Amino acid sequence: MVHYGHSNQLRQARAMGDYLIVGVHTDDDITLTVDGRDTYEEVKQAGRYRECKRTQGVSTTDLVGRMLLVTKAHHSSQEMSSEYREYADSFGKCPGGRNPWTGVSQFLQTSQKIIQFASGKEPQPGETVIYVAGAFDLFHIGHVDFLEKVHRLAERPYIIAGLHFDQEVNHYKGKNYPIMNLHERTLSVLACRYVSEVVIGAPYAVTAELLSHFKVDLVCHGKTEIIPDRDGSDPYQEPKRRGIFRQIDSGSNLTTDLIVQRIITNRLEYEARNQKKEAKELAFLEAARRQAAQPLGERDGDF
């Protein structure tokens, strides 16, 4: 499960050359092994460690919590319930814990965030404009495999991904889907190398107006079931009528539903692991604080 924060870290990593790199929430974030040691101790000693900040916004902990709590508070235009607020302050934390890296972040979309991820390129003469649409929720390897297959359909592809509104996705998927709201899904898809442009809040039905506006040459859909529109019509009837519709088999059996089911099945294990990890991190922070408060000559390792 890769969200846009991970993608931005990897972009920064590529620019740093041949260092072994870890992306972190802040410059002084910590990662520990099971015995409480710094995970990257040897790498740091070898001088091959660099840090790159992750994009502020959603966290993996937050996404997991949304799956488990089954609320819709994260959807665009939805108010945060008191239940979700309580979860946001306590989910997966050890008793009394105040670890700054396990809290739940609330996403704020800005134009700069979109510019940071967007390619900024318009389709050029000779490029094949391919349109795909869907939720692209919890952007995962199944989505990437699908988009890669679509990308291979043309010598010079220009892929436009249409992302449905949260309420539209919830209508055809039910429960508390989508797990990621429209703004979060937008950045996740924009971060994919195969996608050139994203339509934010695309209509569920692929209309003649949409095809003409973007000068679409080909429309693709995966092997997942095509849910009829609210009036019972086929949302792909127009591209099918034009003979430009293709169904693509990604070759992957991973779905958003499967990821959610795995998380729910392993809920207790996840919560226990998160609490154990936070307890060690808090102990590490306290030890570091105490050492920093000691006079310089009394610190461990000083001579």
N, C-alpha and C positions, 0 to 999 in steps of 0.2 A: 504494500500500500504506500504509494508515493504521493505526497502532496506538494504544493508549490514551494513550500519552505525548503524541502529537500532538493528540489530542482534548482533553486537559486544557489544553494550551497555548492552543488556540483558545477555550476557555471563558473563560480569563483574559483573552484578547485582547478579546473582546466587551465585557468590563466596563471596558475602558480608553478607550473612545470612538473618536475619529477619528485616533489615532496610527497610524503605520506600525510594526508590531510584529514582532519575531522571537522565536521561542521557542528557548531555549537549554538546555543541560544544567545549567550553573551560571551564577551571575551574571557570571563573568569568562570564559565560553567565547568562542571567536573564530571568525569566518568570514571567509575571505580569497578574493579574486579570483585569477585565474590568475597575475597579476603580483605577488601577495603583498600587495596593499592590503586594508585593512579594507573588507569588502563594504558596510557601512552608514555609511561615513565622511561622505558628504554629508547623509544623513538625520540623523545625530547633530549635525552642524554646524547644521542647521536647527532643532534642538530638538524633533524629532518622533520620537524613538527611545525605546522602553521595552523592558525585558526582563521575561520571565515564566518562572519555572522550570518545567521539564518534570517530570512524575512520575517518581520513581526507579523503575527496573526494567528492562524490556526496551529494547533499542536496535535501530535498523534494521541496524546492522552485525552484531549478534548474529543477527538473523533471516536475513540473507543467508548467514551462515556455516552455519547449520543446514541450509539448502537445499543448500549445496555439499558439506558434509561427510557428509551422509546418515546421521546418527546419530539415536538415540532418547533421548539423554541428557537432553534438555529436557522429556521427557514426565513427568507427575506420577508419583511413586513410582519413577522410574528413577534408578539411580546414574549419576553422571557418569564416563565412561570416561577413562582416561589420555590417549587420543587427543584427546578433546574438551577436556580440560584444557589440553593443549599448544596446540590451536587457539585456545582462549580467550585465551591469553597472547600469541599471535603473529599471528593472522589479519589480513591486509591491512596490516600495519605495515611501515614502512621499517626496514632493518637497524639494530638497536640502538635503535629508537625507543621512547620511553616516554611517548607523548602520552596525557594523561589522558582524552581524548574519543574514542579509538578502541578502548578496551578493551571486553571483553564483560561486560555486567552479568548478574547472576543475580537472577531475580524472587522476591520474598518477598511473599506475599499477606497482607494484614491486613484486619480488619473496617473500619478507617477508610478504606482505599482503596475498598472496595465502597460504603460510605456516600457517599463523595465523588462517585461516578459514578451511583449509583442515584437514581431519581426520588422514591422513598419514597411513591408514591401507589398506593392500592388501587383496583380497578375500582369505578366509581360506577354507581348505577342509570341505565339508559338507554344505557350504553356497551356496545359490541360487543366481546366478548373473543375475540381471534383468536390461535391458537396456530401457531407455526412452529418447526421443529426442524432441526438440522443441526450441522455442524462450525463454520461461520462462521470458517474459518481464514484468516489474513492478511487480515482484514476490508478489503474493497476496494469499488470503485464498483459492481461487479455485485451485491454484497450490499445496498448502499444503494438501488440502483434497485429491487431486489426488494422490500425492506421499504417503500419509498415506494409502490409499486404496491399492496401489501397494505394500507397505511395508508389508501389512497383507497377501499377497498372499503366502508367504513362512514362514517357522518357523525361518529360519536364512537367511534373505535377505541381499544382497549386491547390492545396487542400483547405477547404473552408469547413469548419466544424460548427454546426448549429446547436446551441445548448438551450434546452427547454427551461421555462420558468419553474421555480420550485413547486408551485401549486399544480402545474401541469404534470410534473413528474410524480407528485403525490397522487394525482388522480389515476394514473395508469399503473403505478407500482404499489400504492397503498402504504399501510403501516406508517412509519415516520420517515420514509424516503422523500427526498434524497438526504443522505447523511451529511453531505457537504452542500452548503447553499450555493446559489447561482454565482455569486462573486468568487467564492473559493474554487468552484469548479472551473470557472473561466481561466484563472491563473494556472491551474493545474494543466489544462489542455493547451494553453498558450505556450507552456514550457516544453511541450513535446516538439522534437525536431521535425516531425513530419507535418505539423500543422502550420499553415501560413497565416490564417485568419480565423477569428471566432465571431459568430453572430450571438450576441448576448441576449437571451430571451427570444430564441427563434420560434416561429409558429410550429405547432405540432404537425400540421399538414404541409407537405412540400408543394407550395402553390406555383402557378404559372408566373405570378408576379415575382416571387422569390427567384425562380430560375432565370427570368429575364434580367432582373436587377443585377445579379451576380454573374450573368453570362455563363451559366453552369453547363459543362459539357457532359458530365457524368454524375449520377447519384448512387451512392453505395450504402448498404446496410448489412449488418452482421447476420449470423444465423439465429440470433435470438428472435423470439416471437414478435411479430408486428401487431401491436394492439390497435384495434380500430379507433377512429376519431370519435368524439362525443356523439356525432350523428350517425355512427355506424359505418362510415365510409373508410376506405383504405387511404391512409395518409400519404401513400406513395403512388396514388393512382395517376397523377399528372406525369411524373417522370416515366412511369410504366407505359403510359399512352404514347409518349414521345420516343420510347425505345431506348432510354438512356439510364435505366435502372439496373444495378448489379447487386447480387447478394454475395458477400465475401465470407469465406470460412477462415477465421483467424488461426485455427489450429490449436487454440487454447481452450481448456474447459473451465478456466477460472472466471468467476462472475462476482459482481458486487454482493449478491445474495449469499454466495458461498463464503466470502470473507466475513460477512456479518455473522453468519451461523457459526463459524469457527470461533469468533470472539465471544459470542454468547455461551457456547459450549464450555469454553475455558475461562469463564468469568472469575471464578474463585481463585484459580491459579494466577491469573493476571493481577488481581487485587493484592494477593499475598506477596507476589513478586515486587509490585510497585511499593508496597509498604516497607518491605525489607530493604529495598534499594534506597528509599528516602531516609530510613533510619541511619544507614551507613554514611550517606552524604551529609546528614546533619552532624554526625559525630566527627566527620572529617572537617567540616566548617568550624566546629567548636574548637577542635585541636589547632587548626590554623589560626583562629582568632586569639587563642591563648598564647601561642608561640609569638605572634606578632606583637602582643602586649608586653612580652618580656624584654628587659634591657638587652641590647645587642650582644653583649658578651656572654649572656646566660642562655642563649638559644641553642637548641640541639645542633651539633655539628660545628659550633663556633669554637675557635681556639684562642 
